[in-house]
Amino acid sequence: MANKLGVNQYGKAESRVVRIVRDTARHEIRDLNVSTSLRGDFEDAHITGDQAAVLPTDTQKNTAFAYAKLHGISSIEDYALALGRRLLEACPAASDAQVRVEEYAWDRLGDHSFVRRGGAVRTCVVTVGREDAVVLSGISDLVVLNSTDSEFRGFLKDEFTTLPETDDRVLATSLVAKWRHTAVEGVDWNASHAAVLQTLLDTFAGTYSRALQETLHAMGCAVLDDQEEIAEIRFSAPNKHHFLVDFSGFQVEGLTNDGEVFIAADRPYGLIEAQVTRDDAPPADDAWLHVPGFC
Ligand SMILES: O=c1[nH]c(=O)c2[nH]c(=O)[nH]c2[nH]1
């Protein structure tokens, strides 16, 4: 029976790159988690064991650190594009280099002192090919909650359905979103990211929700309405269930729970995933290859 090698890619995952800019007494910090992958013709490495075409993952990691200095990190997207282009140049057998970056934000305490900001992590996935490049910007662990203006009712019921309908519940999620840009040159990545984040937050807060599905769709439409250079956005949103505590069995007179005390359950959770794409968006499915967490 003959076998054949299927899809494959290789690289260094999760290099923790911290860049301090110390040109003046007022330092700057960029704190990244960088993963790189090369795809292309690496059959020999797998089949005959010949590694002549393989740029080691160790070299990929070293390049990630070197480029933090040589290219600098004005934004994670700009850094990832430069790193991806360099890896492709250095490895002729590769057809694509993918660079995935997470950025942890620090707030300033003083000229050279910082405190790590909790919460959301800025992300990008940049795929550089021989002809073109695709940039996905994103955010993960964006934990948001609406304490009202959320209902869930009118759903399909069968003999296993016990969920009561509700017209007033807590809606909370830890959002992961990634959005694809149609251009990679001349983009102000930091401004664009800040604008998308604000739109996501404003829309989450301002939308009456009949389901998390409807809220995600509204958030996606708002981002595409605001920024015409964004072709599509994808969401993965755990529904962080908040169950009303039943006080009825307690022997305390007058103790009521009118949407005031909840159990925040961590598992299981509903997982709602959706994409919103501009009608005329050029496809770029390769850019999403191996990007985990999206349908
Ligand atoms: O917003 C929701 N969408 C669902 O599909 C769902 N299913 C469920 O049990 N609760 C919810 N909430």
The ligand as a MOL file (V3000), in Angstrom:
LIG
                    3D

  0  0  0     0  0            999 V3000
M  V30 BEGIN CTAB
M  V30 COUNTS 12 13 0 0 0
M  V30 BEGIN ATOM
M  V30 1 O -27.2180 33.1500 23.1000 0
M  V30 2 C -27.4510 31.9230 23.1960 0
M  V30 3 N -27.4020 31.1480 22.0810 0
M  V30 4 C -27.6500 29.8080 22.1180 0
M  V30 5 O -27.6010 29.1200 21.0620 0
M  V30 6 C -27.9550 29.2330 23.3620 0
M  V30 7 N -28.2260 27.9610 23.7560 0
M  V30 8 C -28.4300 27.9970 25.1000 0
M  V30 9 O -28.6760 26.9840 25.8150 0
M  V30 10 N -28.3100 29.2800 25.5670 0
M  V30 11 C -27.9930 30.0680 24.4960 0
M  V30 12 N -27.7610 31.3950 24.3940 0
M  V30 END ATOM
M  V30 BEGIN BOND
M  V30 1 2 1 2
M  V30 2 1 2 3
M  V30 3 1 2 12
M  V30 4 1 3 4
M  V30 5 2 4 5
M  V30 6 1 4 6
M  V30 7 1 6 7
M  V30 8 2 6 11
M  V30 9 1 7 8
M  V30 10 2 8 9
M  V30 11 1 8 10
M  V30 12 1 10 11
M  V30 13 1 11 12
M  V30 END BOND
M  V30 END CTAB
M  END
